[in-house]
Amino acid sequence: MYLQRSNSFNKFRYFTVLFLFLVCIGVLFWRLISLTVIENNFLQQQGDARSVRVKSIPAFRGMITDKSGNTLAVSTPVYAVWVDPRKFNKKQFGIMKLCEMLNLDKYELLKKLKSYSNKRFIYLSRGVSPHIAKEIKKLDIDGCYLQQEFKRYYPEGEVTSHIVGFNNIDDEGQEGIELLHNDWLRGIPGKYKVKKNRLGDVIENLGIVRHPKPGKDLVLSIDLRLQYVAHNALKEAMNEHDISSGSVVIIDAESGGVLAMVNQPVYNPNKRIEKNVGQFRNRAVTDLFEPGSVMKPFLIAAALESDKFNTDSIINTHPGWMVINGKTIKDLAYYGKITVSEILEKSSNVGVIRMLKKLKPQRYSKLLKKSGIGELTYVGFPGEQSGTILEQSSFNHTLAVLAMGYSVSTTPLQLARAFSIFLGEGKLLNVSLLEKNEFPSSRSVIKPEHSKKIRALLERVTKTGTARRGSVKGYRLASKTGTARMLGKNGYIPNKCVGSIVGFGPASKPKLLVAIVLSEPKGGKYYGGLIAAPVFAKIMSESFRILEIPKDDV
């Protein structure tokens, strides 16, 4: 009986153990199926999240060229040198050589690595040339890696710096065209996957996810030949007259494309020394100034449009001065009774003020607005200023000096564009920095017959008037000079002036429209006719020769 009970218990224990064993095998088998079939995708994703990394492939940035295809900005391949502090052994052979090639202080480097010992990525240097990168690779230093990038290079250096601008270390536009058209120029980076082990080392390249897409090229309206002409002429004037700053703008009188735009002081975008942020400004579009007598043709245009005057109308400037609101305004000399054309030729202050007194105050300011004064030129340049016009409802000192080119602020580009209404058709050009097949239609400002009369008067100013130093033998040129005191925080600054000239030629069929502004000359001469007119003549003469424009004064 005891033996029978013992056998039954053994059988129960045997089947119990066998059942539990089969259950364990079943559980393991089910888990195996679950891991390999049911949860495979989830587990693969989790594994990839811990070992697979997506890396970026830099994209080539689009080139910037002038209208003839000359390169103004191009990207070149360079390398970034970085280290993983956890793997970088400071006792490795070759570290001294690495520091020499990257111009680094070894002790400063080791101190930095110690400070960031818990990090996995630290840049040592960026923009390293391929040649040096190749030598660094030969050192085979653990924890030191190379990463390809692109660096912007500007072949023309300071000559086109204010137009083209520059990029930062990450190849993003910071100034000029580089900033304005950054989205157009920059490409779309590519992507590729790699698998890393637990130490962060790449153990497998899983292939490209997306190929990099290069940026689009950009063609400017700039003519590099004329850009050099303007740059050199302005630089010579700056040195000759000890001028603080200056700008030159050359516009295609037929299309409105900006052919040249230069400023001083200048900088080299390839090797910037960021001590004076003001040197990065494109003063031709960002700096406002009161132009002075350059604005007098606009008043005469308003007078002709009113039908109260013609070019032969007599204006009495006696006694050569006048007092308005307790302030005296005078001419450089006594002119007596002179015609409207002589007022512009001699740049008579008393003459234009007496003409303005016979007009409605709003007529002149309205014409200035229609001429683009006080509004953006819409070239879209970063930091462009619109300027202002101080309007008055009745005649007073402010309105009087407005006739002389004061109480109005403008930029060199805006002023050059405004002068396009005197090219013959009376229309305001739409200007652009991009080479385009079609430009927006121009708006009419004054009647064509009045535009042609002003053009003839401006020719006379260049031949025998204040702009005679701006004449070029064999060519008919039309221009007007200006001299104005500089405005400061507490009024006009003594002994600080702006000399300027705006003109176009050949007058028979205008091809070029030029504006020159020279600020704070200290060499003894400051009148626009003395310092700006010769620069105008030099630029026109050289430009006509380069563009092979035939003479029209034979």
C-alpha positions in Angstrom: 0.0 0.0 0.0 2.8 2.4 0.9 4.7 1.4 -2.3 1.7 2.1 -4.5 1.2 5.6 -2.9 4.9 6.4 -3.4 4.7 5.5 -7.1 1.7 7.6 -7.6 3.4 10.6 -6.0 6.5 10.2 -8.2 4.4 10.1 -11.3 2.6 13.3 -10.3 5.9 15.0 -9.6 7.3 13.8 -13.0 4.3 15.1 -15.0 4.3 18.4 -13.0 8.0 19.0 -13.7 7.4 17.9 -17.4 4.5 20.3 -17.6 6.4 23.2 -16.2 9.3 22.4 -18.5 7.0 22.4 -21.5 5.5 25.7 -20.3 8.9 27.3 -20.1 9.8 26.1 -23.6 6.5 27.4 -24.9 7.1 30.8 -23.3 10.6 31.0 -24.7 9.3 29.9 -28.1 6.5 32.4 -28.0 9.0 35.2 -26.9 11.3 34.2 -29.8 8.4 34.5 -32.2 7.3 37.8 -30.7 10.8 39.3 -30.9 11.6 38.1 -34.4 8.2 38.6 -36.0 5.6 40.5 -34.0 7.8 43.2 -32.4 10.5 43.2 -35.0 9.9 46.6 -36.4 9.6 48.3 -33.0 12.7 46.7 -31.7 14.6 47.5 -34.9 13.6 51.1 -34.4 14.7 51.1 -30.8 18.0 49.6 -31.8 18.5 52.1 -34.6 17.7 55.0 -32.3 20.6 53.9 -30.1 23.1 53.1 -32.9 22.0 54.7 -36.2 22.8 58.4 -36.7 22.0 60.8 -39.6 24.8 63.0 -40.7 24.6 66.1 -42.9 26.3 66.5 -46.3 27.1 70.2 -47.0 25.5 71.7 -50.1 27.4 73.9 -52.6 26.2 77.5 -52.4 25.3 79.3 -55.6 27.8 81.6 -57.2 27.3 85.4 -57.6 28.5 86.9 -60.9 28.4 90.2 -62.6 26.4 90.7 -65.8 29.3 89.3 -67.9 29.8 86.2 -65.9 32.8 87.3 -63.8 32.8 85.6 -60.4 32.1 87.8 -57.4 31.5 85.1 -54.9 32.1 81.4 -55.0 32.2 78.5 -52.5 35.4 76.5 -52.0 35.7 73.1 -50.1 37.4 73.4 -46.7 37.4 71.3 -43.6 36.5 71.6 -39.9 38.7 70.0 -37.4 37.0 68.7 -34.3 37.8 66.3 -31.4 36.0 64.0 -29.0 37.4 64.9 -25.6 36.6 61.4 -24.2 38.8 59.8 -26.8 41.4 62.5 -27.2 44.6 61.5 -25.3 46.7 64.5 -24.5 49.9 62.4 -24.5 49.5 61.2 -28.1 52.3 61.7 -30.5 51.5 64.5 -33.0 49.6 66.9 -30.8 52.3 69.5 -31.0 52.3 69.2 -34.8 48.5 69.6 -34.8 48.7 72.8 -32.8 51.3 74.2 -35.1 49.2 73.5 -38.2 46.1 75.0 -36.7 48.0 77.9 -35.0 46.8 76.8 -31.5 48.5 77.0 -28.1 48.9 73.5 -26.8 48.2 74.4 -23.2 45.1 76.5 -24.1 43.9 73.5 -26.1 44.4 71.0 -23.2 42.7 73.4 -20.8 39.7 73.6 -23.1 39.5 69.9 -23.5 39.6 69.5 -19.7 36.7 72.0 -19.3 34.6 70.1 -21.8 35.7 66.6 -20.8 32.1 65.4 -20.6 31.3 66.5 -24.2 31.6 64.5 -27.3 32.2 67.3 -29.9 34.4 70.4 -29.8 35.6 72.4 -32.8 39.3 73.0 -32.9 39.3 75.0 -36.2 37.1 75.7 -39.2 37.8 76.7 -42.7 41.0 74.6 -42.8 42.4 74.2 -46.3 42.4 70.8 -48.0 46.2 70.7 -48.0 46.4 71.2 -44.2 43.5 68.8 -43.6 45.4 66.1 -45.5 48.5 66.6 -43.3 46.3 66.4 -40.2 44.8 63.2 -41.4 48.3 61.7 -41.7 48.9 62.4 -38.0 46.2 59.7 -37.2 45.4 61.2 -33.8 42.7 59.3 -31.8 39.6 61.4 -31.2 40.6 64.0 -33.8 38.3 64.1 -36.9 37.8 66.1 -40.1 34.5 67.3 -41.5 34.0 68.7 -45.0 32.5 72.2 -45.3 32.3 75.0 -47.8 33.8 78.5 -47.3 32.9 81.6 -49.3 35.6 83.3 -51.3 35.3 86.7 -52.9 37.8 87.0 -55.9 37.4 90.8 -56.2 37.9 91.5 -52.5 37.2 95.1 -51.4 36.1 96.3 -54.8 32.7 94.6 -54.6 32.5 94.1 -50.8 29.6 96.5 -50.1 27.4 95.0 -52.8 28.1 91.3 -52.4 28.5 91.3 -48.6 29.8 88.2 -46.8 28.8 85.0 -45.0 29.4 83.8 -41.5 31.3 80.6 -40.5 28.2 78.5 -41.2 28.0 79.9 -44.7 24.9 81.9 -44.0 24.6 85.4 -45.5 25.2 88.3 -43.1 25.5 91.4 -45.3 24.7 92.6 -48.8 23.5 90.3 -51.6 24.6 87.3 -49.6 22.0 88.2 -47.0 19.3 89.6 -49.3 19.2 86.5 -51.5 20.4 83.9 -48.9 17.5 81.6 -49.5 18.1 81.6 -53.3 21.9 81.0 -52.9 22.1 78.4 -50.2 21.6 74.8 -51.2 19.7 72.0 -49.4 22.1 69.8 -47.4 22.1 66.1 -48.0 21.8 63.3 -45.4 23.4 60.0 -44.9 23.1 57.3 -42.2 25.8 55.6 -40.2 25.8 53.0 -37.5 27.8 53.6 -34.4 28.9 51.3 -31.5 28.5 52.2 -27.9 31.7 54.1 -27.9 30.5 56.4 -30.6 32.7 55.0 -33.4 31.3 54.6 -36.9 31.2 50.9 -37.7 29.1 51.0 -40.8 28.0 53.4 -43.5 24.3 52.8 -44.2 24.2 54.9 -47.4 22.8 58.3 -48.5 19.3 59.2 -47.5 19.2 62.5 -49.6 21.7 63.9 -52.0 22.7 67.5 -51.4 21.1 70.0 -53.7 23.3 72.9 -54.7 22.1 76.5 -54.4 21.2 78.6 -57.4 23.6 81.1 -59.1 22.8 84.8 -59.1 23.6 87.3 -61.8 23.9 90.9 -60.8 23.5 93.9 -63.0 27.0 95.1 -62.0 29.6 95.6 -64.7 32.9 94.7 -63.0 34.9 96.9 -65.3 32.9 100.0 -64.3 33.0 98.9 -60.7 36.8 99.1 -60.8 36.6 102.5 -62.5 34.4 103.9 -59.8 36.4 102.2 -57.0 39.7 103.6 -58.2 38.3 107.1 -58.9 36.7 107.4 -55.5 39.8 106.1 -53.7 42.0 108.7 -55.4 39.6 111.5 -54.4 39.5 110.2 -50.8 43.3 110.4 -50.6 43.6 113.7 -52.4 41.0 115.7 -50.3 41.3 113.7 -47.0 37.6 112.7 -47.2 36.0 110.7 -44.4 33.6 108.7 -46.5 32.2 108.6 -50.0 29.9 106.8 -52.4 29.6 106.4 -56.2 26.6 104.9 -58.0 26.5 104.2 -61.8 23.1 103.3 -63.3 22.3 102.1 -66.8 20.2 105.1 -68.1 18.2 102.8 -70.4 17.4 99.7 -68.3 17.8 101.0 -64.7 20.3 98.3 -63.8 22.9 99.3 -61.3 26.3 99.0 -63.1 28.5 100.0 -60.2 28.1 100.9 -56.5 31.2 101.6 -54.4 31.9 103.2 -51.0 34.7 104.3 -48.8 35.9 103.3 -46.2 36.0 99.7 -47.5 36.9 96.3 -46.2 38.1 92.9 -47.5 35.4 90.3 -47.1 38.0 87.5 -47.3 39.9 88.8 -44.3 37.6 90.9 -42.1 38.9 92.9 -39.2 35.7 93.6 -37.3 36.9 96.6 -35.3 34.7 99.2 -37.1 31.2 97.8 -37.9 30.6 101.0 -39.9 32.9 99.8 -42.6 30.4 97.1 -43.6 27.7 99.6 -44.4 26.8 100.1 -48.0 26.6 103.9 -47.6 25.0 104.3 -51.1 21.8 102.9 -49.7 22.0 103.2 -45.9 23.4 106.7 -45.3 21.2 109.8 -45.6 22.4 113.3 -46.3 21.1 116.6 -47.3 22.1 117.1 -50.9 22.1 120.9 -51.3 22.1 122.5 -54.7 21.8 119.2 -56.5 18.1 119.5 -55.9 17.6 122.8 -57.7 16.8 121.2 -61.1 13.7 119.6 -59.4 12.5 123.0 -58.3 12.9 124.4 -61.8 11.0 121.3 -63.1 8.2 122.1 -60.7 8.2 125.7 -61.9 8.0 124.7 -65.5 5.2 122.2 -64.7 3.2 125.0 -63.1 3.2 126.9 -66.4 4.1 130.1 -64.5 7.7 130.0 -65.7 9.8 129.1 -68.7 13.6 128.8 -69.1 13.8 132.5 -70.2 11.7 133.9 -67.4 13.5 136.8 -65.6 14.1 136.6 -61.8 15.4 139.5 -59.9 18.0 138.3 -57.3 18.8 141.9 -56.1 20.4 142.5 -53.6 21.9 139.0 -53.7 20.6 138.1 -50.2 17.4 137.8 -48.3 16.2 137.4 -44.7 13.6 134.8 -43.8 12.4 134.3 -40.2 15.5 136.2 -39.0 17.9 134.1 -41.0 20.0 135.4 -43.9 20.3 133.5 -47.1 22.7 134.7 -49.8 24.3 133.9 -53.2 28.0 133.5 -53.7 28.0 136.6 -55.8 25.7 139.4 -57.0 23.7 138.3 -60.1 21.0 140.9 -60.4 18.3 140.1 -62.9 18.9 136.6 -64.4 16.9 134.0 -66.3 15.8 130.7 -65.0 18.5 128.9 -66.9 21.1 131.2 -65.4 19.7 130.5 -61.9 20.6 126.8 -62.4 23.9 127.6 -64.1 25.1 129.9 -61.3 23.2 127.9 -58.6 21.5 131.0 -57.2 20.0 130.5 -53.8 18.0 133.7 -53.9 16.7 132.9 -57.4 15.3 129.5 -56.5 13.7 130.8 -53.3 11.9 133.6 -55.1 10.7 131.1 -57.7 9.3 128.9 -55.0 7.5 131.8 -53.3 5.4 132.1 -56.5 4.5 128.4 -56.4 2.1 126.5 -54.1 4.3 125.1 -51.3 3.0 121.6 -51.9 3.8 121.5 -55.6 7.5 121.2 -55.1 7.4 118.6 -52.3 4.8 116.6 -54.4 7.2 116.5 -57.4 10.0 115.4 -55.1 7.9 112.5 -53.9 7.0 111.5 -57.4 10.7 111.5 -58.2 11.3 108.9 -55.5 12.7 111.2 -52.9 11.6 110.0 -49.4 10.7 106.4 -50.6 12.7 103.2 -50.9 14.1 102.3 -54.3 13.0 98.8 -53.7 16.3 97.2 -54.7 15.7 95.4 -51.4 19.1 96.0 -50.1 19.4 95.3 -46.3 19.3 98.5 -44.3 18.2 100.7 -47.1 16.8 104.1 -45.9 13.9 106.0 -47.4 14.8 109.5 -46.4 12.5 112.4 -45.5 10.9 115.6 -46.9 9.9 118.3 -44.4 6.7 119.6 -45.7 5.3 123.0 -44.8 1.8 124.5 -45.6 3.0 128.1 -45.8 6.2 129.8 -46.9 8.8 130.0 -44.1 12.5 129.4 -43.6 12.2 125.6 -43.7 10.4 125.7 -47.1 12.9 128.3 -48.3 15.9 126.1 -47.6 14.1 123.1 -49.2 14.5 125.0 -52.5 18.3 124.9 -51.8 18.4 121.2 -51.1 18.1 121.3 -47.3 15.3 119.9 -45.1 15.3 116.9 -47.4 17.3 113.8 -46.8 18.2 111.1 -49.4 20.7 108.4 -50.3 23.1 108.4 -53.2 21.2 105.7 -55.0 17.8 107.4 -54.4 19.2 110.7 -55.7 20.7 109.1 -58.8 17.4 107.4 -59.6 15.5 110.7 -59.1 17.7 112.3 -61.8 16.3 109.8 -64.3 13.3 112.1 -64.8 15.6 114.5 -66.7 16.8 111.9 -69.2 14.3 113.1 -71.8 11.1 111.2 -71.2 10.2 112.6 -67.8 9.9 109.1 -66.3 11.3 107.7 -63.1 13.5 104.6 -63.7 13.0 101.4 -61.7 16.5 100.4 -60.6 17.7 96.9 -59.7 20.9 95.2 -58.7 19.9 92.0 -60.6 20.4 91.4 -64.3 16.9 91.1 -65.6 15.3 90.7 -69.0 12.5 93.0 -68.2 12.1 95.8 -65.6 8.8 97.1 -64.3 7.3 100.0 -66.3 8.5 103.5 -65.2 6.1 106.1 -63.9 5.7 109.5 -65.5 6.8 112.4 -63.3 7.1 115.5 -65.6 6.2 116.2 -69.2 8.8 115.1 -71.8 9.2 118.6 -73.1 10.1 119.9 -69.6 12.5 117.0 -69.1 14.3 117.9 -72.3 14.5 121.6 -71.2 16.0 120.6 -67.9 18.5 118.4 -69.6 19.6 121.3 -71.8 20.0 123.4 -68.7 22.1 120.7 -67.0 24.3 120.6 -70.1 24.9 124.3 -69.7 25.8 123.8 -66.1 28.4 121.3 -67.1 29.9 123.5 -69.9 30.1 126.8 -68.2 28.5 126.5 -64.7 29.4 125.0 -61.4 30.0 121.6 -62.9 32.5 122.6 -65.6 35.2 120.5 -64.1 33.1 117.5 -64.8 33.1 118.0 -68.6 34.7 115.4 -70.9 36.1 116.4 -74.3 34.1 115.1 -77.2 31.0 114.3 -75.1 27.9 116.3 -74.1 27.3 115.8 -70.4 24.5 117.1 -68.2 25.1 117.4 -64.4 24.5 119.5 -61.3 26.8 119.9 -58.3 25.9 120.4 -54.7 27.5 121.5 -51.5 25.7 121.2 -48.1 26.6 121.5 -44.5 26.4 118.3 -42.5 23.6 118.0 -39.9 24.5 116.8 -36.4 22.6 116.2 -33.2 22.6 119.9 -32.3 22.2 121.4 -35.7 24.6 122.0 -38.6 28.2 121.2 -37.8 30.7 124.0 -38.5 33.4 123.2 -41.2 31.8 119.9 -42.1 30.3 119.6 -45.6 29.1 117.2 -48.2 30.2 117.8 -51.8 28.2 116.0 -54.5 27.4 115.8 -58.2 24.7 113.9 -60.2 24.7 113.7 -64.0 24.3 111.7 -67.1 25.7 111.3 -70.6 26.0 111.4 -73.5 23.3 114.0 -73.3 22.2 113.3 -76.9 21.3 109.7 -75.9 22.0 109.1 -72.2 23.7 105.8 -71.4 25.0 106.3 -67.9 23.6 108.0 -64.9 26.1 108.8 -62.1 25.9 110.1 -58.6 28.9 110.9 -56.4 28.8 112.0 -52.8 31.9 113.0 -50.8 31.5 113.6 -47.0 33.7 115.7 -44.7 36.6 116.7 -47.0 39.5 118.2 -44.9 42.0 119.1 -47.7 40.8 122.7 -48.0 38.4 122.2 -50.9 34.8 121.2 -50.1 32.6 122.5 -53.0 31.0 119.8 -55.1 32.3 121.6 -58.2 35.8 121.3 -56.9 36.0 117.8 -55.4 33.2 115.8 -56.9 33.1 117.2 -60.5 36.6 115.9 -61.4 35.7 112.4 -60.2 32.6 112.6 -62.3 34.7 113.5 -65.4 37.1 110.7 -64.7 34.4 108.0 -64.3 32.5 109.2 -67.4 35.6 109.3 -69.5 36.8 105.8 -68.5 33.4 104.3 -68.7 32.7 105.7 -72.2 36.0 104.2 -73.4 35.3 100.8 -71.9 31.8 100.6 -73.2 32.9 102.1 -76.6 30.2 104.8 -76.5 30.8 107.2 -79.5 31.4 110.9 -79.0 28.4 113.2 -79.5 30.1 116.6 -79.3 32.0 116.7 -82.6 
